Amino acid sequence: MTLSPLPHVAPAAINHLLASESWARTRLIAHAGKVACFDLGLFALALQIEPDGYVSAAAEGAVASVTIRIKPADLPLILANRTRAFSFVSIDGDADLANTISQLSQSLRWEAEADLSRLVGDVAAVRLVAGAKSLVQTITSTQQKLAETTAEYFLEENPMLMRPQAVREFATDVARLRDDVERMAKRIARLKGRAQ
């Protein structure tokens, strides 16, 4: 797959995080000049590490030092558990660079309150972030309750789904019935043989 850098939005967002974290830039300086490719199947994001520890979009056709392949279906799992994010990806190339990226992905956090406070003031920023967190928590809780209610409805009220235990019991009963029918067929065949 040829490396096709995305617009400069991703490098700008990453550099914004790196700007307030000198320790992270120091870790990246050791990999200056290397290219990391994030292959999401549908597209690839290629980033080059600059001598100052920031990142930029890699040049078209740049050879990746490390390629981190992410299945689109695993993105929700990765976002839900950043500490285990790298257990859902496959890595080819420079293991040391991949390890550095893994550590940075777990440690770097966007401080939304600090950015918002420059625009709307400290008190409003705190309230906006708290409101956003509350909204996300409410949506997550509502989604979970809806999933539980829907599952209960299809299991109990209008049985269209079966519990795993019921499926296992049904499969065991079918296997037992099949064995009983085979034994019965053999007995009938023996009885017919004796009668002749």
Summary of the structure (lengths in Angstrom):
residues: 196
radius of gyration: 28.5
end to end distance: 73.9
largest distance: 100.9
contacts: 489
relative contact order: 0.08
helix: 64%
strand: 12%
